[in-house]
Amino acid sequence: MIGIINKRTRGTHNVGLTLLEVMIAIAILAMLSTIIYGAFDGLAKTKQGLSHKNERYHEARAAMRRLATEVSSAFLSAHVPLNPNLIAARTIFASKDSSPVDRLDMTTFSHRRVTANSRESDQNELSYFGSVDPKKPNKTDLARREQAIIDYEPQRGGVVQVLVEDIELFDLKFLDPLSGLWINSWDSSQGIGQPNRLPMMVRMTLSLKASGKVAAFRLTQKVPIAMTTPLNFGIPK
């Protein structure tokens, strides 16, 4: 009987774990936990990076779509009072070539009325230009200015908002229908420019700076202008 008890006691003792085995198990568990945490952390960072990249691409594409819609609806009007003192509104299409961000001022048929019974039409003044961030001098944004009512100063007034943040380049080229050449600037208001006429097409290039792990990228689009001559609804004689 005593021999049987001792045998069972020895068998039970052999099934237990030693301190060394416990430490090895804990080390393996810690290693596996570190690997799993690293994998999930890497996936989270990758997802965050892709989300930021998609946001930048979406921001640039949305800006180009809006630019294309508004530039294509640009117009000039030939309706000017004979008496210069009675002139209250002036239409324009003018672009200043300045590196790295060009400026564009124009009158278009792209205004959207958002307030019921407001005395607004689809005509407006629009400007696109570079705006330096006051908090970050090295950061330049593409700004958009709109005024719903066309006045005598089509390059001022209205509401300004940031369209695209942290851009590297905004370049405009204009196809002259008379020469068939692409030129760097356009001015319908000056006699030495392109008086009272619009380009046949505008080539827009928008380049965004690298942001975090998102590399810099560039979008280019050509936009035709429907009305290249001033509107004139006068009664023919």
C-alpha positions in Angstrom: 0.0 0.0 0.0 2.8 2.4 0.8 4.5 1.5 -2.4 1.4 2.4 -4.4 1.0 5.7 -2.8 4.7 6.7 -3.4 4.3 5.7 -7.0 1.3 8.0 -7.5 3.0 10.8 -5.7 6.0 10.6 -8.0 3.7 10.5 -11.1 1.9 13.6 -10.0 5.2 15.5 -9.4 6.4 14.7 -12.9 3.3 16.3 -14.5 4.0 19.8 -13.1 6.0 22.7 -14.8 9.4 23.9 -13.7 10.1 27.6 -13.1 12.3 27.6 -16.3 9.4 26.2 -18.4 7.0 28.9 -17.0 9.5 31.7 -17.9 9.9 30.3 -21.4 6.2 30.2 -21.9 5.8 33.7 -20.6 8.6 34.9 -23.0 6.9 33.2 -26.0 3.5 34.7 -25.1 5.1 38.2 -24.8 6.8 37.7 -28.2 3.5 36.6 -29.8 1.7 39.6 -28.2 4.3 42.0 -29.6 4.1 40.5 -33.1 0.3 40.7 -33.1 0.3 44.3 -31.7 2.8 45.3 -34.4 0.7 43.8 -37.1 -2.5 45.6 -36.0 -0.6 48.8 -35.4 0.8 48.6 -38.9 -2.6 48.0 -40.4 -4.0 50.9 -38.6 -1.3 53.2 -39.8 -1.6 51.9 -43.4 -5.4 52.6 -43.2 -4.8 56.1 -41.9 -2.2 56.8 -44.6 -4.5 55.5 -47.3 -7.4 57.6 -45.9 -5.2 60.8 -45.9 -4.1 60.0 -49.5 -7.7 59.5 -50.7 -8.7 62.8 -49.0 -5.9 64.7 -50.8 -6.8 63.1 -54.2 -10.5 63.8 -53.6 -9.7 67.4 -52.7 -7.7 68.0 -55.8 -10.2 66.2 -58.2 -13.1 68.1 -56.7 -11.2 71.4 -57.2 -10.5 70.6 -60.8 -14.1 69.7 -61.5 -15.3 72.9 -60.0 -12.7 74.9 -61.9 -13.6 73.2 -65.2 -17.3 73.9 -64.7 -16.8 77.6 -63.8 -14.1 78.3 -66.4 -16.2 76.8 -69.2 -19.1 79.2 -68.3 -17.0 82.3 -68.5 -18.5 85.2 -70.5 -18.0 88.8 -71.6 -20.8 91.3 -72.3 -20.9 93.9 -75.0 -23.7 95.8 -73.3 -22.1 99.0 -72.2 -23.8 102.4 -71.8 -22.7 105.1 -74.3 -22.2 107.4 -71.3 -19.1 106.1 -69.3 -20.5 107.8 -66.2 -23.4 105.3 -66.3 -21.3 102.2 -66.3 -22.1 100.2 -63.1 -20.9 96.7 -64.1 -17.9 95.4 -66.0 -17.2 91.9 -67.3 -13.7 90.5 -67.5 -11.5 87.5 -68.2 -7.9 88.2 -67.0 -5.1 86.0 -65.8 -1.8 87.1 -64.4 1.2 84.7 -64.9 3.0 84.5 -61.5 5.1 81.6 -60.3 4.2 79.3 -58.7 0.5 80.2 -58.5 -1.3 82.1 -61.3 -4.3 84.4 -60.7 -7.5 84.3 -62.7 -10.4 86.8 -62.5 -13.5 86.3 -64.6 -17.2 86.7 -64.9 -19.2 83.5 -65.3 -22.7 82.0 -65.4 -21.9 79.6 -62.6 -23.5 81.2 -59.5 -25.9 79.0 -57.5 -28.7 80.8 -55.6 -29.1 79.1 -52.2 -31.5 81.6 -50.6 -35.1 81.6 -51.8 -36.4 84.9 -53.2 -32.9 86.4 -53.3 -32.2 89.0 -56.0 -29.4 87.0 -57.6 -28.9 85.5 -61.0 -26.5 82.9 -62.3 -24.0 85.6 -63.1 -21.1 86.3 -60.8 -17.5 87.4 -60.3 -14.9 84.7 -59.7 -11.3 84.8 -58.8 -8.7 82.0 -58.2 -5.4 82.9 -56.6 -2.7 81.8 -54.1 -3.1 82.6 -50.4 -0.3 82.2 -47.9 -1.3 80.7 -44.6 -0.6 83.3 -41.9 0.2 80.5 -39.4 2.5 78.7 -41.8 4.5 81.0 -44.1 5.7 78.1 -46.2 2.2 76.9 -46.9 0.3 78.3 -49.9 -3.4 77.5 -50.5 -5.5 77.9 -53.6 -8.3 80.4 -52.7 -11.5 81.1 -54.4 -13.4 84.5 -54.3 -17.0 84.9 -55.4 -19.3 87.9 -55.6 -22.9 87.2 -56.7 -23.4 90.7 -58.1 -21.1 92.0 -60.9 -20.0 95.5 -60.3 -17.4 97.9 -61.7 -14.6 96.2 -59.9 -14.8 92.5 -60.9 -11.5 91.7 -59.2 -12.5 92.8 -55.7 -15.2 92.1 -53.1 -17.2 89.0 -52.3 -16.4 86.0 -50.1 -13.1 84.2 -50.1 -12.6 80.6 -49.2 -9.8 78.1 -49.4 -10.4 75.5 -52.2 -7.3 73.4 -51.9 -4.7 73.4 -49.1 -0.9 73.3 -49.4 -0.4 73.5 -53.2 2.9 73.6 -55.0 1.7 74.9 -58.4 -1.3 76.3 -60.1 -0.5 77.1 -63.7 -2.8 78.3 -66.5 -2.3 78.3 -70.3 -4.7 79.8 -72.8 -5.3 78.8 -76.4 -5.6 81.9 -78.6 -8.2 81.2 -81.4 -6.5 83.8 -83.6 -2.9 82.5 -83.5 -3.6 78.9 -82.5 -0.8 79.2 -79.8 -0.8 78.5 -76.1 0.0 81.7 -74.2 0.8 82.3 -70.5 -1.5 85.2 -69.7 -4.8 86.7 -70.9 -6.5 90.1 -70.4 -9.7 91.0 -72.0 -9.8 94.5 -70.4 -6.6 95.9 -72.0 -6.0 97.0 -75.6 -2.5 95.5 -75.5 -3.9 92.2 -74.3 -6.8 90.3 -75.8 -9.5 93.0 -75.8 -13.1 91.9 -75.6 -12.5 88.2 -76.4 -12.0 84.9 -74.6 -9.6 82.1 -75.2 -10.8 79.0 -77.0 -9.5 76.7 -74.3 -7.8 76.8 -70.9 -5.2 74.3 -69.8 -5.1 74.0 -66.0 -2.4 72.3 -64.0 -2.7 71.8 -60.2 0.1 70.3 -58.2 -0.2 69.4 -54.5 2.7 69.2 -52.1 3.7 66.0 -50.4 1.9 65.6 -47.0 3.2 63.1 -44.5 3.6 59.8 -46.4 1.5 61.1 -49.3 3.7 61.9 -52.3 3.3 65.0 -54.3 1.0 64.6 -57.4 -0.2 66.7 -60.3 -3.4 67.0 -62.2 -3.8 68.6 -65.7 -7.0 69.3 -67.6 -8.0 71.2 -70.7 -11.3 73.1 -70.6 -13.1 74.5 -73.6 -14.9 77.9 -73.3 -18.3 77.9 -74.9 -18.6 81.7 -75.6 -15.4 83.2 -76.9 -17.0 86.5 -78.1 -18.9 89.1 -76.1 -22.7 88.6 -75.7 -24.7 91.1 -77.6 -28.5 90.9 -77.6 -29.1 94.2 -79.3 -31.8 94.5 -81.9 -30.3 94.4 -85.4 -31.0 97.5 -87.5 
